[in-house]
Amino acid sequence: MSRPSDLVQGTLDMLLLKILALEPMNGFAVSLRLKQVSDEVLQVSDGSLYPALHKLEQEGWITAEWKTSENGRRAKYYSLTRLGRRQFEKEAENWDRLSTAITRLIKLRDA
Amino acid sequence: MRLEHWRYIIPMRVRSLFRRAQADRELDDELRDHLEQATQEYVAKEMAEEEARRQARLDLGGIEQTKEKCREARRVNWIHDFIQDLHFGVRILRKSPGFAIVAVLTLALGIGANTAIFSVVYGVLLDPLPYQDPSRLILLNETTPLVGTVSVSDPNFLDWRSQSRAFSQMAAVHEVGFNLSGISQPESISGEAVSPNFLSLLGVRPFLGRDFDASEEKSGAAPVVMLGYSLWQSHFGSDPGAIGRTVQFDGRSFTIIGVLPANFRWVEKVQFLEPIGTWLVTNPEATERGARGDMVVIGRLAPGISLAAARSEMEGIAARLAEQYPGSNDQFGVLLTPVREAFVGDMRIAILSLFGAVICVLFIACANVANLLLVRGTGRIREVALRVAFGATRRRIVRQMLTESFVLALVGGGLGIALAVAGSSAITRMLPEDMLMGATIRLNPAVLVFAAGLILLAAFLFGLAPAVRSSKSGIYVQAKEGSAGTGTAGSHNRLRGILVVVELALCLVLLAGAGLMMKSLHLLLSVSPGFRPERLLTMQMELRSPQYDKDPRVINFWQNVLDRVRALPGVQGAALGNNIPLTDNHGRGDITIEGMPQPKPGSYPHPDFHSISDGYVSTVGIPLLQGREFVETDNEKGAPVVMINSKLARQYFPNGDAVGKRIMFGHLDSSKQWFTIVGVIGDTKMYGLANPARLEVYVPFHQSASSDMDVLVRSRVEPSAMTAAIRGEVAAIDKDQPIFAIATMEELISASVAGRRFTLILLGLFSGLALVLAAIGIYGVISYSVAQRTRDIGIRMALGASQGRVLRDVLGVGLRLIGLGILLGLVGALIATRVLSSLLYGVGSTDELTFTAVSVVLTIVALCASYLPARRAMRVDPMVALRYE
């Protein structure tokens, strides 16, 4: 089972930014979405999720707003900021470079 | 990008900091909301309600922990902790006011003394001179092998300026004085005649009016003047309309063209500036190459040129000029001094020594407070152990303890700054004005920043070791469940012992410094000035108005003054003379001795000249060694005569046959007169008691008129009581004639050692403070060790140990500390007092007698401080001690 500590440093941030880029949502929805999209391979415990969200908020990459949900409850909705979008692009680009490099390395044949 | 980032972040941090409760509430709501949704999710998966709730909580992994992690993400937690610690610290300190008061006062003295002295260090050494790029400004003088630094001649300056490439600009600065008349009380003012580019070279703009014009360099310029700010304030009521008006200087009208800025400073007192072209009108002789009056040159180094490069260029120029004009320049060199050094003068070493001393005092103060904290630390072991048990980490405890120290340092520092305000104004009053050279000493922002730094530094210095100690012992006690932390008591005592030894050592260094200064000053004041200073009044006058343009008029005025003053009741003797001892006033020149081989221009005997009246030698009390002193007939009609001092006689007439020989003022010239030596008199201290005598020649004022003279009166009564009567006599002759520099000879002697006295008083004050603090320190350590060993002592006494034996044991502990402290201190003093050596007089920087004396003083004081607790130990009642737990 994957724990957040197994994730490459900064990967959780990138995932969260990507998820929130799709649409604003609350913490619980993020948790669900994270499980769905990653086929439960990247299982992030809820205990790590919230501190991570708060950290992103403090960095100014996401912003939070209290909204009333469809079932009439007030919930905290997170959405991506302009800074966050730029941060995501940067991290995604890094990720691309890194994963291509690693893939290339793995596929090297023994000489 | 960065800016946008901060636009998001700052409101966020501010909110976290100041709306903490709301942020916490929202966090609660958010997590509760999450739990409810997660529970429903599990219920939807057909889980029992109870089980679903449990699983949701489990997923969140400890709600409180998660909350804490979220709070940590806010990054301002430390501030909250700090504020909490601050509250706690204040509360704890208020519970033990005795400790808090002693600690705060100790720190206030330490920080206050440092802040006050730093305000002097800043004002004199660091405060940027009010010029543009002052580090590029260099003062230039001429030098000769015999005399050292001498003034520059105007033609040489002009050649320097045209030949030098190392300086982008050069200006001549000539010291001048005027009598300011046409006002209620005539007065004498001093200023400079300068090249027109002087101010622009410095990068100074007039506060009002215009700067000098390049055309005002040539002789013949109209009389214009720029007033100093304070002169403008005092005589023109700060009226901007003063520009264009005229003032009477030496009876001539000068047009005011400008006012200098209030913060203008120069190496001499400047009450006005005039262009050199104006000055040359009345001083045409200055254009001769051999004439060296009172002129220095200021230059601004060209971009990229180093001082060394400029020096070698200037030396080359001076050497060429010496070859070109051997009659006036042979052997004359050039000296370059950064302008800052000229401002600071001899103050640097004194000030830095005092700064070192106060830093020692601060260390001692911190060591004392650290000691107090260590004692408290042992008392607080249980409290710390409790906090450790409740999960406080060691770092957290150290931080909390340091915050307490910070509170102490802050309160002490605040009080110290208040002390420094009073202290630095007292210091300013103690410092002679001419030593300050216009430096302002006050608590400016730079000094306050320094004080704030000291507060932080002090908090760490005295707080860190005790904090680490007590956090360690707290954990130790918790593990061992020990009763009174006996396990760490030993190392505690060792640390406290070390602190006391260091205190004693630093104290000894300060005492040694103060002792050496005291001995120097004592020796210096017992140096004979070469005359009798008791009841001798001096006052100076300079005749400058046009009515005194001819020598006979000048001589007539002085003779008139002398006759009238001699007739006053209470006068035992009166005389006139210029350049009197210990005033630093001087007039010098070359002389030619009849029959001696003609030396090179830089190697003539170059004595100080004095124009004096008959009776000068007997009135001032200078011993007459050979021949006779001047009498009334040594006048215009009499044969030209001089007296010389014993040093000149010894040096140039080693066979003791000076009387009857002849000298000429200046170089050999058939149109000039020979003066016959009629007497040899003792050497007098002209430039301070510590400086060796110079060559001196005295000439009757009737034969060599001088426009400036001092009236010297030996009175039968308190000399200052004569002032008004003498003023009256002078006013009866000329009511516009100012009198200035009124002082008794004893005051002049006292003023000549003012700098040393200043250093001694402060050094004495600081070492006294150090002594008191060190005594408190050793008292504390011994009392504490006695208190700790009460039961011990009780048992020993119960077993038959005598009181004397106990006393000896306890004192033995003290003696060991004292011995170590003194040993360490002596080593420190041997090194540290070397920096004082240029301030010392007649005593080496490692004077055994002084070192022994201060060691004895320190030992006695420290022993007394140890005796008090030792006596308490001696009186321990064995029964009480044994029951005590």
Interface residues (C-beta under 8 A of the other chain):
Chain A: N26 G27 F28 S31 L32 S45 D46 G47 S48 Y50 P51 H54 K55 E57 Q58 E59 G60 T63 W66 R73 R74 A75 K76 T81 R82 L83 R86
Chain B: M1 E4 H5 R7 Y8 I9 M12 R13 S16 E26 D29 E30 L31 D33 H34 Q37 A38 E41 D59 L60 G61 G62 Q65 T66 K69 C70 E72 A73 R74 R75
